[in-house]
Amino acid sequence: MGDFAADARGLAADVGAAMKLLQRSLAAAGKHVASSSGIHRAPLPAIGCALASGLLLLVSSGFQLAASNSRWITHAAGVGDYAIEDNRFDYYLAADPVILLPGTHLPFGIGMLLQAAGLAFLTAAVLMLRPRASAAVRRAQLLLGAAVAAGFALIGADSLRIAATGQISEASATDWLVVAIVFLTSPALLALGIMAWLRVPAVGIAMLFAQCASPIGYLAIAVLFAPAITGYAPYDATPGTETIVAIGSAAAGAAALLAAVQLIRKRLSGRDRNNE
C-alpha cells in the first residue's frame, strides 16, 4: 500500500485546503442566517447542499450498482476454476490474493468519490443550519465531516488506482495511518448522524443509510444481512452483497432529498410568518 499511502498524504493536503474554504463559506452562511428575521427559516445554501448531496449519493449508487452487476451478473459463471463467490473477486478494499474483474474497480472507485462528495455537502448543510452553535460543536462537526469524506475518498482512490495499474498496493510503514483513517469513517459517520438527527431527522437517516458503504457497514452486510436476505451463505462472499451496499447509498440519497424538501417547506413557512 505504498502508493496508496502517498495518495493518502496528497489527499490529506487537498482535504485540509478544502476544509479551510468550507469554513469560510460556512461562516458567511452563518452570518446570513443570523441576520434573518425568521428563526425557522432555512438558508438557501443549506437547501442547495442537501439537494447536491442527494443527487451525488444517487449517482454514487448507480456506479456501485454497475460494479455489482459486473461481478454478480456479467461474470456470474466465475473466472477459470474460481466461482464468483470466491473472495478473490472482492473489490471493496481489495487485498491479495485478488482477481481483477473488468468493470468493478473503476465504477466502484468513482462511486466512492461521489459518496465522499455527497456526505461533505450533507455535513455543510448541517453546519449551515446551526450558525449559533458553540465553536466547539461546529469544530467537532467539521472534523467529523472531514474524517467521513476522507475515508470514503481514500477507499475510492485506492479502487481507482487498482483499476489504472491492475495491481494491489504494496505494504508500507504508513499503512496504519491509512487503515486508521478508513476505519474511522464508520464511528465518525455515526456521531455526525446523531448530531444531524437532532436538527433535521432526515439528514440523520441519510447518514445512517450511508453507513452501508463504510468498512464496518460493509462487513455487517457481508457477514449478517446479505446471508439473511438471500437465505444463502456460501463459503466466501454472498451474491449481491455489494448490491445491498449500493441500495444503502440510494436510500441515503433519497433521505437527503427528503431533507431538502423539508428545508424548503421550513423556509416557506418562515417567510409566511414574516409576512403576517
C-alpha positions in Angstrom: 0.0 0.0 0.0 2.9 2.3 -0.5 1.3 4.1 -3.5 -1.9 4.2 -1.5 -0.2 5.9 1.4 1.3 8.5 -0.9 -2.1 9.2 -2.4 -3.4 9.5 1.2 -0.9 12.2 2.1 -1.7 14.1 -1.1 -5.4 13.7 -0.4 -5.0 14.9 3.2 -3.4 18.1 1.9 -6.3 18.7 -0.5 -8.9 17.9 2.2 -7.2 20.5 4.5 -7.4 23.2 1.9 -11.0 22.3 1.1 -11.9 22.4 4.8 -10.5 26.0 5.1 -12.5 27.1 2.1 -15.6 25.3 3.6 -15.1 27.0 6.9 -15.1 30.5 5.3 -18.2 29.6 3.3 -20.0 28.3 6.4 -19.1 31.5 8.3 -20.6 33.6 5.6 -23.7 31.4 5.5 -23.9 31.7 9.3 -23.9 35.5 9.2 -26.7 35.4 6.6 -28.8 33.1 8.9 -28.1 35.2 12.0 -29.3 38.3 10.2 -32.5 36.6 9.1 -35.6 37.7 11.0 -37.3 34.2 10.7 -35.6 31.8 13.2 -37.3 28.8 11.5 -36.2 29.9 8.0 -33.8 27.5 6.4 -31.0 29.3 4.4 -30.8 28.7 0.7 -27.2 27.4 0.8 -28.2 24.6 3.2 -31.0 23.7 0.8 -28.6 23.7 -2.1 -26.1 21.5 -0.2 -28.9 19.0 0.7 -30.0 18.8 -2.9 -26.5 18.3 -4.2 -25.8 15.7 -1.6 -29.0 13.7 -2.5 -28.1 13.8 -6.2 -24.4 12.8 -5.7 -25.4 9.9 -3.4 -28.0 8.6 -6.0 -25.4 8.8 -8.8 -22.9 7.1 -6.5 -25.4 4.3 -6.0 -25.7 3.9 -9.8 -21.9 3.4 -10.2 -21.9 0.9 -7.3 -24.7 -1.0 -9.0 -22.7 -1.1 -12.2 -19.8 -2.7 -10.4 -22.0 -5.1 -8.6 -23.7 -6.1 -11.9 -20.3 -6.8 -13.4 -19.4 -9.2 -10.7 -22.7 -11.0 -10.0 -24.4 -10.8 -13.4 -21.9 -10.4 -16.2 -19.3 -12.7 -14.6 -21.8 -14.9 -12.7 -20.1 -18.1 -14.0 -16.9 -17.1 -12.4 -13.4 -17.0 -13.9 -11.3 -20.1 -14.6 -11.6 -22.6 -11.8 -12.9 -20.0 -9.3 -16.6 -19.5 -8.5 -17.7 -15.8 -8.5 -18.4 -16.1 -4.7 -14.7 -16.5 -4.1 -13.1 -13.7 -2.0 -10.5 -13.2 -4.7 -13.1 -11.2 -6.7 -13.9 -8.8 -3.8 -13.3 -5.2 -4.9 -14.1 -3.4 -1.7 -10.7 -2.6 -0.2 -9.2 -5.4 -2.3 -6.2 -7.2 -0.9 -4.0 -10.0 -2.2 -4.8 -12.6 -3.4 -7.2 -10.9 -5.8 -8.5 -11.5 -9.3 -9.4 -8.2 -11.0 -12.7 -8.3 -12.8 -13.4 -5.8 -15.7 -16.0 -3.2 -14.8 -15.7 -3.4 -11.0 -12.9 -1.3 -9.5 -13.4 1.7 -11.9 -17.1 2.3 -11.3 -16.8 1.4 -7.6 -14.0 3.9 -7.2 -16.0 6.6 -8.9 -19.0 5.8 -6.7 -17.0 6.1 -3.5 -15.6 9.5 -4.5 -19.1 10.7 -5.3 -20.2 9.3 -1.9 -17.4 11.3 -0.2 -18.6 14.5 -2.0 -22.2 13.9 -1.2 -21.5 13.4 2.5 -19.3 16.5 2.5 -22.2 18.6 1.1 -24.5 17.0 3.7 -22.1 18.0 6.5 -22.1 21.5 5.1 -25.9 21.6 5.2 -25.9 20.6 8.9 -23.4 23.3 9.8 -25.3 26.0 7.9 -28.4 25.1 9.9 -26.6 25.6 13.2 -25.0 29.0 12.9 -25.4 29.8 16.5 -23.9 26.5 17.8 -20.9 26.8 20.0 -17.5 26.9 18.3 -16.6 23.5 19.9 -19.7 21.9 18.4 -19.1 23.3 15.0 -15.5 22.3 15.1 -16.4 18.8 16.1 -18.9 18.5 13.3 -16.4 19.9 10.8 -13.7 17.4 11.9 -16.2 14.5 11.8 -17.4 15.5 8.3 -13.7 15.8 7.1 -13.0 12.3 8.5 -16.0 10.8 6.8 -15.2 12.4 3.4 -11.6 11.5 3.7 -12.4 7.8 4.5 -14.7 7.3 1.5 -12.3 9.3 -0.8 -9.4 7.0 0.2 -11.5 3.9 -0.5 -12.4 5.3 -3.9 -8.9 6.5 -4.7 -7.5 3.0 -3.9 -10.0 1.4 -6.1 -9.3 3.8 -9.0 -5.5 3.2 -8.6 -6.1 -0.6 -8.8 -8.2 -0.1 -11.9 -5.5 2.0 -13.5 -2.5 -0.2 -12.6 -4.1 -3.6 -12.3 -2.1 -4.2 -9.1 -2.6 -4.1 -5.4 -0.5 -1.6 -3.4 2.5 -3.0 -1.6 2.6 -2.7 2.2 4.4 0.3 3.7 5.3 1.8 7.1 2.3 4.2 6.9 -0.3 1.5 6.4 -1.5 2.0 10.0 -2.4 5.7 9.3 -4.3 4.8 6.1 -6.2 2.0 7.9 -7.0 4.3 10.8 -8.4 7.0 8.6 -10.5 4.5 6.6 -11.9 2.7 9.7 -12.6 6.0 11.5 -15.2 6.6 8.8 -17.9 4.4 10.5 -17.8 5.9 14.0 -17.3 9.4 12.7 -20.4 9.0 10.4 -22.4 7.6 13.3 -21.5 10.5 15.6 -22.3 13.0 12.8 -25.6 11.3 12.1 -26.7 11.6 15.7 -25.9 15.3 15.7 -27.7 15.8 12.4 -30.8 13.8 13.7 -31.2 16.4 16.5 -31.5 19.2 13.9 -33.1 17.5 10.8 -34.1 13.8 11.3 -34.0 13.1 7.5 -30.3 14.1 7.4 -29.6 11.7 10.3 -31.4 8.9 8.4 -29.4 9.7 5.3 -26.1 9.3 7.2 -27.4 6.0 8.7 -28.0 4.6 5.3 -24.6 5.9 4.1 -23.1 3.6 6.8 -23.8 0.7 4.4 -20.7 1.7 2.3 -18.4 2.3 5.3 -16.0 -0.5 6.2 -17.9 -1.6 9.3 -21.2 -1.3 7.4 -19.9 -3.4 4.5 -18.6 -6.1 7.0 -22.0 -6.2 8.7 -23.8 -6.6 5.4 -21.3 -9.3 4.1 -21.5 -11.3 7.3 -25.0 -10.8 8.6 -27.5 -9.0 6.3 -26.7 -10.4 2.9 -26.9 -14.1 4.0 -30.1 -13.3 5.9 -31.7 -11.6 2.9 -30.7 -14.1 0.3 -31.1 -17.2 2.6 -27.8 -18.4 1.2 -24.4 -18.5 2.9 -21.6 -19.6 0.6 -18.1 -20.4 1.7 -16.9 -16.9 0.8 -18.9 -13.9 -0.5 -22.7 -13.9 -0.6 -24.1 -13.0 -4.0 -25.5 -9.4 -4.1 -23.5 -8.2 -1.1 -22.3 -5.1 -3.0 -25.8 -4.6 -4.4 -27.2 -4.1 -0.9 -24.4 -1.6 -0.2 -25.4 0.3 -3.3 -29.1 0.3 -2.3 -28.0 1.8 1.0 -26.4 4.7 -0.8 -29.5 5.2 -2.9 -31.6 5.3 0.3 -29.2 7.8 1.7 -29.6 10.0 -1.4 -33.4 9.7 -1.1 -33.3 10.8 2.5 -31.0 13.7 1.7 -33.5 14.9 -1.0 -36.3 14.5 1.6 -34.3 16.7 4.0 -34.0 19.3 1.2 -37.8 19.2 0.7 -38.3 19.7 4.5 -35.9 22.6 4.5 -37.7 24.2 1.6 -41.0 23.9 3.4 -39.4 25.3 6.6 -38.1 28.3 4.6 -41.5 28.9 3.0 -43.3 28.7 6.4 -40.8 31.1 7.9 -41.4 33.6 5.0 -45.2 33.3 5.6 -44.7 34.1 9.3 -42.6 37.1 8.5 -45.3 38.5 6.2 -48.0 38.2 8.8 
